[in-house]
Structure formats: C-alpha cells, structure tokens
Amino acid sequence: MSVLSIKFQLFIATSVWVNFFTFGLWLGSPTVVIPQLRREANTTAVVSDEMESWLSSVVGYAGLPWAVIFPLCMRRYGRKFPFIFASACALTSFIVYCSSSTAIQILAAEIIEGVIFASNSTVSMLVITEYTSPRHRGLFLTLKAASMNIAICIANAIGTFFHWKKIPILGTVCAVYSFSAIFWPESPYWLASKGRFAECMASHRWLKGTGDEAEKELKDLIQAQIEYQESHTNQHVLLKIHSTILKISPFIFKTCDMHGTFLFFGISFSICIYLFYAFLPETKDKTLQEIENCFKDNSEKGDIYMTPFPSAQLLTASKKDFTALYFSLKGLSLSEYYT
C-alpha cells in the first residue's frame, strides 16, 4: 500500500475521531458545567437534582430514534451524506451550547447532540470499517475510542480551570473540521451494492491504492456483489425476544431481588463471552468480504473453524448455525440490558 493511500485513509479516519472527540466533550461537560451554573447563581435551585440527571443522560435518549433512522439512510443514500448531516448537527449543538445561559437551553443543545451519539454507533463505525484497509482497521477503531476518552478528560480540565463556555468553543472548531467529509469519495462497498461498479473501482483505488492486496479485495468485492442474493432472515424473532424480556423483567426483579439479578447478569455475560470466543472467526487483517464469507454456507469449500475445547474439535459452521448463534447471543445481551 502506498504512502498516499495511507494519508487518504488517515484523512477520513481523523474526521471520525473528531466526531468521537466532540461527543466526549459532551460526556465530560456536565460534571463541571452544573457546579459552575450553581456557583454563578449562588443557589442549587438553578439546576435541580432532576434537571441534573437529565443533563447527564438525555443525550442517550435523544439518540435512540436516530439509531434507527441512520441505518435506513445509509442503505439509501450511502455513508457520506449521513456523516455530513451528523457533523452539521454537532456544529449546531455546540453553537446552541455556547449561546446558552440556562439549564433548559443546555438541555436543548444536548438533545441535538443525540444525533452524534447515534452516528458514532452506526455511521462512524461503518466508515472506519469500509474506508480503511484491513491492516490498519484495528488501530483506527481503537483510536476512535481513545479520542472520546481523551475528550472527557479535556472537558473536565477546561471546566476546572476556565469558564465552561470554553468547552463548546473547542467543540465548534472540531465540528467544523468534520465537514471535510465533503471531500470524501462514497464508500466502495455501498457503490458496489448499488451496482455502480465503475464508481466503486475509482473510490476503492483512491482509498487503498492499486497494490496486489487492494486489487484482490476489489475483485472479491465486485464478484460477491454480482452473485449476492439478499438474505431473508426473519427479523420478527428479534422483536419477540425484546417483547418477552420486557414482559418478564419485573418477574426477574421480584423473584431474584437485586443480588440475584446481578448474578443473572454476570452468568449471562460470561456465556456471551464464551460463545463469541468459541464460534466467531478471527477478523484481524481480513477484508470485509473475507469476514462476510465466514458467515456464509461454505460447505462445498469445506471451511472449518477451530473451537477452544480441550479436544480441539473441528466443526463445520454454516450460515444457519451463525444465525442461531446470533439470536441466542442477542437474547442474552438484551436480558443483561433490561435487568
């Protein structure tokens, strides 16, 4: 891979890191903003305990609808437009934040910031995985989490030594940089899924160069999309799992009490970890197409996966096996969330 291709990938990755950084500024700001507001007003009534809890949590609630909207938008409009939209919302939220003087106004700004919360969980993750090479993907994904944690520390440091409005000023500068996404090409994976193979090749070569590995990845991507047949997995099963767990959650609390509930959480979480380790294939240095092929029915090719049992037994895993595993793990994770 050429140095130029790495620079292009860094150019895109930094925009994603900046979005995580701006979200980290939001996460860290309530800790220092609320005490300053109370100190300036010389009373705790300016930010009630209830308002304090909302200022610390409303971003998550505001992002829930967008967590559904963004995947639908990405399927129809690609990755570039939703990312630019999220960056525009981030800029708007920081401008409102910087202009705020009351807790209600700050709350309104945080509701807008909920778009970034959803974007980081959907759009940004897909941008990193589709726009970067397998060799650097793990590093880039690690740095996006690190940038958010660093931003939390910076927000606390700014609020400790300076006025809290310095935080949205820094966030505004970062949000402006995120608009560099205007100069991105569209995702080659999305272009291939739409049958726009000429644009896909141009985008892929702009991002990853024309080396042997990149050309092999491009060839596999186009070939797979030509042969692709959409899966018809019954997603209603997932909704039934949601509904069932919501229904039995009060019974679990009543029967097991708080200690039993946490014990249930620990056991189910341990089962999830083991099942992931036992059945999911390694993804390091693999292209997205190679990872996808791991979940397809490759019985004709004789693909096998090593399990961590002491006997080192070899199992042939089909797509149906992974579908069953997915819903099992999803059910366990949902039970952890609701309890």
Backbone torsions as a table, in degrees:
resi	resn	phi	psi	omega
1	MET	NA	136.0	-176.6
2	SER	-77.3	159.2	177.5
3	VAL	-62.7	-34.9	-179.6
4	LEU	-63.3	-40.1	179.3
5	SER	-65.3	-39.1	178.0
6	ILE	-64.1	-39.0	178.2
7	LYS	-63.9	-40.5	178.2
8	PHE	-63.1	-42.1	179.3
9	GLN	-66.8	-38.4	176.0
10	LEU	-64.5	-38.3	178.5
11	PHE	-58.5	-42.1	179.1
12	ILE	-74.7	-42.3	-177.6
13	ALA	-63.8	-36.5	-179.4
14	THR	-63.6	-33.5	176.6
15	SER	-64.1	-39.2	177.4
16	VAL	-67.1	-44.1	178.8
17	TRP	-60.7	-37.8	179.5
18	VAL	-64.7	-38.9	177.3
19	ASN	-63.7	-39.3	175.2
20	PHE	-67.5	-35.3	178.3
21	PHE	-63.8	-44.9	179.9
22	THR	-64.4	-36.7	177.3
23	PHE	-66.8	-36.4	176.0
24	GLY	-63.3	-35.7	175.5
25	LEU	-60.9	-39.3	177.7
26	TRP	-66.6	-42.0	-178.2
27	LEU	-63.8	-36.1	-176.7
28	GLY	-86.3	-16.1	-172.8
29	SER	-72.2	-38.0	-177.7
30	PRO	-58.0	-30.1	-179.0
31	THR	-60.4	-33.7	-176.8
32	VAL	-107.2	-25.3	-178.0
33	VAL	-70.5	-45.2	-176.5
34	ILE	-60.7	-48.0	176.9
35	PRO	-60.6	-36.6	179.5
36	GLN	-67.7	-40.2	178.1
37	LEU	-62.4	-41.5	179.4
38	ARG	-68.3	-37.8	179.5
39	ARG	-68.8	-39.1	179.2
40	GLU	-65.7	-37.5	179.9
41	ALA	-85.1	-9.6	-179.5
42	ASN	59.7	31.3	177.1
43	THR	-161.1	148.3	177.4
44	THR	-82.1	-11.0	-177.7
45	ALA	-68.2	-21.2	-177.9
46	VAL	-65.1	-28.8	174.2
47	VAL	-131.9	100.1	-178.8
48	SER	-68.9	167.6	178.6
49	ASP	-62.1	-37.4	178.6
50	GLU	-66.4	-43.9	177.8
51	MET	-64.0	-36.6	178.1
52	GLU	-60.2	-41.6	179.4
53	SER	-67.7	-35.8	178.7
54	TRP	-69.1	-40.1	178.8
55	LEU	-62.5	-27.5	-178.4
56	SER	-89.0	-12.5	-172.2
57	SER	-131.4	-12.2	-170.6
58	VAL	-66.0	-24.8	-179.7
59	VAL	-59.5	-41.6	179.7
60	GLY	-64.0	-43.9	178.9
61	TYR	-66.4	-39.6	-179.0
62	ALA	-66.5	-25.6	-178.6
63	GLY	-83.1	-13.8	-175.6
64	LEU	-58.8	-48.4	179.1
65	PRO	-61.5	-36.8	-177.9
66	TRP	-71.2	-23.8	176.0
67	ALA	-65.8	-22.3	174.9
68	VAL	-90.8	-38.2	-175.7
69	ILE	-69.7	-42.3	-174.7
70	PHE	-61.0	-46.4	178.1
71	PRO	-59.0	-36.2	177.7
72	LEU	-66.9	-41.6	178.7
73	CYS	-65.8	-39.7	-178.9
74	MET	-65.4	-35.2	179.4
75	ARG	-68.1	-33.7	-176.4
76	ARG	-90.7	-41.2	-171.6
77	TYR	-111.4	-0.5	-179.7
78	GLY	91.1	-165.1	-175.4
79	ARG	-98.2	-29.6	-171.8
80	LYS	-68.7	-49.7	-177.4
81	PHE	-62.2	-47.9	178.1
82	PRO	-60.2	-34.8	179.2
83	PHE	-67.4	-42.3	178.1
84	ILE	-64.0	-39.9	177.7
85	PHE	-61.2	-43.6	178.3
86	ALA	-63.5	-38.5	178.1
87	SER	-65.0	-38.0	177.5
88	ALA	-64.8	-39.2	177.4
89	CYS	-66.4	-38.0	177.7
90	ALA	-63.3	-43.8	178.4
91	LEU	-62.6	-43.7	179.1
92	THR	-61.2	-43.2	-178.4
93	SER	-63.6	-38.7	-179.9
94	PHE	-72.9	-32.5	175.8
95	ILE	-66.1	-43.5	176.2
96	VAL	-63.4	-41.4	-179.9
97	TYR	-61.0	-45.0	-178.0
98	CYS	-67.8	-27.8	-179.4
99	SER	-89.0	-3.2	-174.5
100	SER	-77.9	150.7	175.2
101	SER	-134.9	-6.9	179.1
102	THR	-128.6	164.8	-179.9
103	ALA	-64.8	-34.9	179.8
104	ILE	-63.1	-42.1	179.4
105	GLN	-66.1	-39.0	176.6
106	ILE	-64.8	-37.9	178.0
107	LEU	-61.9	-40.7	178.2
108	ALA	-62.6	-40.4	178.3
109	ALA	-65.0	-37.6	-180.0
110	GLU	-69.0	-33.0	177.1
111	ILE	-63.2	-40.1	176.2
112	ILE	-65.3	-37.3	-179.3
113	GLU	-66.2	-17.5	176.4
114	GLY	-57.0	-25.2	176.7
115	VAL	-61.9	-41.2	179.6
116	ILE	-66.5	-38.7	177.9
117	PHE	-57.1	-46.3	179.0
118	ALA	-70.0	-38.3	-179.6
119	SER	-62.7	-40.8	-179.7
120	ASN	-65.6	-27.4	-179.9
121	SER	-86.4	-13.6	-175.6
122	THR	-125.7	-71.5	-173.4
123	VAL	-63.8	-50.4	-174.6
124	SER	-62.8	-39.1	179.1
125	MET	-64.0	-40.4	-179.2
126	LEU	-70.8	-35.2	178.0
127	VAL	-61.7	-46.6	179.9
128	ILE	-61.1	-45.4	-175.5
129	THR	-71.6	-32.2	-176.6
130	GLU	-91.8	-26.7	-175.1
131	TYR	-94.2	-13.1	-175.4
132	THR	-113.3	158.2	-178.4
133	SER	-76.8	155.0	-179.9
134	PRO	-57.9	-32.0	-177.1
135	ARG	-66.5	-32.5	-176.5
136	HIS	-106.8	-4.8	-174.4
137	ARG	-59.6	-44.6	-179.0
138	GLY	-61.4	-42.5	178.7
139	LEU	-63.7	-44.8	-179.0
140	PHE	-64.1	-38.4	178.6
141	LEU	-68.0	-34.3	177.8
142	THR	-68.5	-41.5	-177.8
143	LEU	-68.0	-28.9	178.9
144	LYS	-67.2	-36.5	176.2
145	ALA	-70.8	-38.1	179.1
146	ALA	-64.0	-38.5	-178.9
147	SER	-63.3	-35.6	179.0
148	MET	-67.6	-43.4	-180.0
149	ASN	-67.3	-36.3	176.4
150	ILE	-64.3	-39.3	180.0
151	ALA	-64.7	-36.5	177.0
152	ILE	-60.4	-44.2	178.4
153	CYS	-64.2	-41.7	-179.1
154	ILE	-65.2	-41.9	179.0
155	ALA	-61.0	-42.0	177.9
156	ASN	-66.2	-38.2	179.3
157	ALA	-67.2	-42.8	179.0
158	ILE	-62.4	-46.3	-179.0
159	GLY	-67.1	-23.5	179.3
160	THR	-76.9	-38.8	-172.6
161	PHE	-108.0	-15.7	-177.3
162	PHE	-133.2	177.6	176.3
163	HIS	-70.3	146.5	-173.5
164	TRP	-63.5	-20.8	-179.2
165	LYS	-71.7	-9.8	173.0
166	LYS	-67.8	-25.5	-179.7
167	ILE	-65.6	-52.5	178.6
168	PRO	-65.9	-25.1	176.2
169	ILE	-64.4	-45.7	176.6
170	LEU	-63.2	-41.6	179.3
171	GLY	-63.0	-35.3	178.7
172	THR	-64.4	-42.7	178.3
173	VAL	-61.4	-43.8	179.9
174	CYS	-65.7	-40.1	-179.3
175	ALA	-64.5	-34.6	177.9
176	VAL	-63.8	-39.6	179.5
177	TYR	-62.4	-32.4	-178.5
178	SER	-61.7	-20.3	179.1
179	PHE	-72.6	-1.0	172.4
180	SER	-63.0	-12.7	175.9
181	ALA	-61.1	-17.7	176.8
182	ILE	-58.4	-29.9	-176.2
183	PHE	-92.4	2.1	177.8
184	TRP	-71.6	153.8	162.8
185	PRO	-81.1	164.3	175.2
186	GLU	-73.5	156.5	-178.8
187	SER	-60.0	128.3	178.2
188	PRO	-62.9	-29.3	179.4
189	TYR	-68.7	-40.1	178.6
190	TRP	-69.6	-40.8	178.9
191	LEU	-61.9	-40.2	178.6
192	ALA	-66.4	-37.4	179.8
193	SER	-66.1	-22.2	178.4
194	LYS	-96.1	3.9	179.2
195	GLY	78.9	12.1	-179.5
196	ARG	-94.0	71.7	-168.4
197	PHE	-73.1	-31.9	178.2
198	ALA	-65.0	-45.0	176.3
199	GLU	-66.3	-34.9	178.1
200	CYS	-61.6	-46.0	179.9
201	MET	-63.1	-42.4	179.4
202	ALA	-63.7	-43.2	-179.8
203	SER	-66.2	-44.3	-178.1
204	HIS	-63.4	-42.3	-179.1
205	ARG	-72.5	-30.0	174.6
206	TRP	-65.9	-38.2	-176.8
207	LEU	-81.1	-42.0	-168.1
208	LYS	-121.9	5.2	175.5
209	GLY	80.1	-167.2	-176.7
210	THR	-121.8	25.7	178.1
211	GLY	-69.3	172.2	-177.2
212	ASP	-61.6	-44.5	-179.6
213	GLU	-64.1	-43.2	-179.6
214	ALA	-64.5	-42.0	-179.8
215	GLU	-67.3	-35.4	177.3
216	LYS	-66.5	-42.5	177.5
217	GLU	-61.5	-41.8	179.9
218	LEU	-65.1	-42.5	179.8
219	LYS	-63.0	-45.4	179.3
220	ASP	-63.3	-38.9	-179.4
221	LEU	-62.8	-49.6	-178.2
222	ILE	-65.8	-42.3	180.0
223	GLN	-62.2	-41.9	-179.4
224	ALA	-65.8	-38.4	-179.3
225	GLN	-70.8	-31.6	176.6
226	ILE	-65.7	-38.9	-176.6
227	GLU	-90.8	-0.6	-170.6
228	TYR	-68.7	135.7	172.2
229	GLN	-125.7	127.8	-173.0
230	GLU	-65.2	135.0	178.9
231	SER	-72.8	149.5	-179.1
232	HIS	-116.7	39.7	178.5
233	THR	-60.0	136.4	-177.0
234	ASN	-78.6	100.0	-177.4
235	GLN	-73.9	-10.8	178.4
236	HIS	-64.7	-22.2	177.4
237	VAL	-60.4	-40.6	-178.9
238	LEU	-64.4	-40.3	178.5
239	LEU	-64.5	-35.9	178.1
240	LYS	-66.3	-36.3	177.4
241	ILE	-63.9	-45.4	177.3
242	HIS	-55.6	-51.7	-174.9
243	SER	-63.8	-40.9	-179.0
244	THR	-64.1	-43.7	-178.4
245	ILE	-67.9	-39.4	175.7
246	LEU	-60.2	-36.6	-177.9
247	LYS	-70.7	-39.1	-174.6
248	ILE	-92.4	-6.4	-178.4
249	SER	-57.8	-46.5	177.2
250	PRO	-59.6	-36.0	178.8
251	PHE	-65.0	-39.2	178.8
252	ILE	-63.3	-44.5	178.8
253	PHE	-63.2	-41.8	-176.4
254	LYS	-69.6	-39.0	-175.5
255	THR	-81.0	-43.7	-171.7
256	CYS	-95.1	-16.1	-175.9
257	ASP	64.6	-176.9	-174.8
258	MET	-67.0	-42.1	-178.2
259	HIS	-66.4	-42.5	178.5
260	GLY	-65.2	-35.2	179.1
261	THR	-64.7	-44.0	178.4
262	PHE	-67.3	-32.8	175.3
263	LEU	-64.6	-42.2	177.1
264	PHE	-61.3	-41.6	177.4
265	PHE	-60.1	-46.8	-178.1
266	GLY	-63.9	-41.5	-179.3
267	ILE	-66.6	-47.6	-178.5
268	SER	-64.7	-37.2	178.3
269	PHE	-65.3	-39.9	178.3
270	SER	-64.5	-39.5	177.7
271	ILE	-63.0	-42.0	178.1
272	CYS	-58.6	-47.1	-179.1
273	ILE	-60.0	-45.0	-177.2
274	TYR	-65.7	-43.2	-178.4
275	LEU	-65.2	-39.3	176.0
276	PHE	-61.5	-45.1	-178.6
277	TYR	-67.2	-34.2	-174.5
278	ALA	-76.9	-35.4	-168.4
279	PHE	-116.8	-24.8	-177.4
280	LEU	-79.9	135.3	-179.0
281	PRO	-75.2	162.2	177.6
282	GLU	-70.6	140.5	-179.1
283	THR	-114.1	-2.4	-177.1
284	LYS	-61.9	130.7	176.7
285	ASP	61.3	20.7	176.4
286	LYS	-105.6	145.8	175.2
287	THR	-74.4	164.1	178.4
288	LEU	-62.1	-33.2	179.5
289	GLN	-68.1	-38.5	177.2
290	GLU	-66.2	-37.7	177.4
291	ILE	-66.1	-42.0	178.9
292	GLU	-62.1	-38.3	-179.4
293	ASN	-64.5	-25.9	178.4
294	CYS	-65.3	-26.1	-176.9
295	PHE	-97.7	2.3	177.9
296	LYS	-94.1	162.6	179.3
297	ASP	-76.4	101.2	-177.1
298	ASN	-110.2	36.7	-176.7
299	SER	-61.8	-30.5	179.7
300	GLU	-68.6	-30.7	179.6
301	LYS	-84.7	-15.0	-179.4
302	GLY	73.3	31.3	178.9
303	ASP	-67.3	137.7	-178.1
304	ILE	-135.9	158.0	-180.0
305	TYR	-129.0	139.7	179.7
306	MET	-82.8	132.2	176.3
307	THR	-100.8	155.5	-174.2
308	PRO	-84.8	16.3	178.2
309	PHE	-66.8	153.0	-179.6
310	PRO	-55.7	-32.2	-178.5
311	SER	-77.8	-6.1	-178.8
312	ALA	53.4	43.2	-178.9
313	GLN	-67.1	141.5	178.5
314	LEU	-98.6	131.2	-179.7
315	LEU	-121.8	143.7	173.4
316	THR	-94.0	118.8	-175.8
317	ALA	-105.3	123.0	178.2
318	SER	-98.7	172.4	178.6
319	LYS	-61.8	-36.7	179.0
320	LYS	-62.7	-38.7	178.4
321	ASP	-61.8	-44.3	-178.7
322	PHE	-69.4	-32.1	176.3
323	THR	-63.5	-44.9	178.0
324	ALA	-63.0	-41.5	178.5
325	LEU	-63.1	-39.7	-179.2
326	TYR	-59.9	-49.4	-177.6
327	PHE	-68.4	-32.2	176.8
328	SER	-64.6	-47.3	-179.6
329	LEU	-67.9	-35.5	178.7
330	LYS	-64.9	-39.8	178.0
331	GLY	-63.1	-42.0	178.8
332	LEU	-65.7	-43.0	-179.1
333	SER	-65.9	-37.4	177.9
334	LEU	-66.9	-37.3	177.8
335	SER	-64.1	-36.2	176.2
336	GLU	-64.7	-42.4	-176.2
337	TYR	-63.8	-47.1	-174.1
338	TYR	-77.3	-17.1	177.5
339	THR	-98.8	NA	NA
